[in-house]
Amino acid sequence: AQTVTQSQPEMSVQEAETVTLSCTYDTSESDYYLFWYKQPPSRQMILVIRQEAYKQQNATENRFSVNFQKAAKSFSLKISDSQLGDAAMYFCAYTPGRTGGGADGLTFGKGTHLIIQP
Amino acid sequence: DGGITQSPKYLFRKEGQNVTLSCEQNLNHDAMYWYRQDPGQGLRLIYYSQIVNDFQKGDIAEGYSVSREKKESFPLTVTSAQKNPTAFYLCASSISGLGSNQPQHFGDGTRLSIL
């Protein structure tokens, strides 16, 4: 079974600084998809960024970027120029790619609580 | 606007009672999912359905049941066999996974508590 591990229960960063959230996963699949979701206090799950395992290039979305290390099974999220609105729980998630992105359901890590200090 | 609607937002269950959580989507997505979230935990997959009239158990299906009679609807029943049902339940949907790499979209959730 696949597992996703987020080793940082909580992280704190000063506003405007950069922070990196860690995620490692375990799978025997060669084709899969990885996601970072944000869950603010409203409890809504918001997609931040996604990465296809077959792509060498790291995904980026504005201030959010990932460092995808396939051999190490590592998928960290870097948030640049942190803003107060970035404060939330962040979840790393995995799904096998044999049927595409997510049809089999996602496996989530336990999350990292990100605090932004003004 | 297209989206996923979960109802009710809050639900209370008495001992020995079955309750049903509603999930409706107007995104024309084929696949739908139910997740459970406990405090300080990530989401865990309960059931999922890739197409109408078909569904599969996820990691924690015991004590739950689902149906998928319509493409836009995927209700979850929490039965009396589920001994610890207090949690936050999230419904999601996505374009069919066959050849697709589209992410899942989530509803706003239902909080279920025991009376």
Boltz contact constraints between the chains, C-beta under 6 A:
constraints:
  - contact:
      token1: [A, 43]
      token2: [B, 109]
      max_distance: 6.0
  - contact:
      token1: [A, 44]
      token2: [B, 108]
      max_distance: 6.0
  - contact:
      token1: [A, 45]
      token2: [B, 106]
      max_distance: 6.0
  - contact:
      token1: [A, 47]
      token2: [B, 103]
      max_distance: 6.0
  - contact:
      token1: [A, 50]
      token2: [B, 103]
      max_distance: 6.0
  - contact:
      token1: [A, 91]
      token2: [B, 42]
      max_distance: 6.0
  - contact:
      token1: [A, 99]
      token2: [B, 97]
      max_distance: 6.0
  - contact:
      token1: [A, 99]
      token2: [B, 98]
      max_distance: 6.0
  - contact:
      token1: [A, 100]
      token2: [B, 97]
      max_distance: 6.0
  - contact:
      token1: [A, 100]
      token2: [B, 99]
      max_distance: 6.0
  - contact:
      token1: [A, 100]
      token2: [B, 100]
      max_distance: 6.0
  - contact:
      token1: [A, 100]
      token2: [B, 101]
      max_distance: 6.0
  - contact:
      token1: [A, 101]
      token2: [B, 101]
      max_distance: 6.0
  - contact:
      token1: [A, 101]
      token2: [B, 102]
      max_distance: 6.0
  - contact:
      token1: [A, 102]
      token2: [B, 94]
      max_distance: 6.0
  - contact:
      token1: [A, 102]
      token2: [B, 104]
      max_distance: 6.0
  - contact:
      token1: [A, 103]
      token2: [B, 31]
      max_distance: 6.0
  - contact:
      token1: [A, 103]
      token2: [B, 50]
      max_distance: 6.0
  - contact:
      token1: [A, 103]
      token2: [B, 97]
      max_distance: 6.0
  - contact:
      token1: [A, 105]
      token2: [B, 33]
      max_distance: 6.0
  - contact:
      token1: [A, 105]
      token2: [B, 45]
      max_distance: 6.0
  - contact:
      token1: [A, 105]
      token2: [B, 48]
      max_distance: 6.0
  - contact:
      token1: [A, 105]
      token2: [B, 58]
      max_distance: 6.0
  - contact:
      token1: [A, 108]
      token2: [B, 42]
      max_distance: 6.0
  - contact:
      token1: [A, 108]
      token2: [B, 43]
      max_distance: 6.0
  - contact:
      token1: [A, 109]
      token2: [B, 42]
      max_distance: 6.0
  - contact:
      token1: [A, 110]
      token2: [B, 41]
      max_distance: 6.0
  - contact:
      token1: [A, 110]
      token2: [B, 42]
      max_distance: 6.0
  - contact:
      token1: [A, 111]
      token2: [B, 42]
      max_distance: 6.0
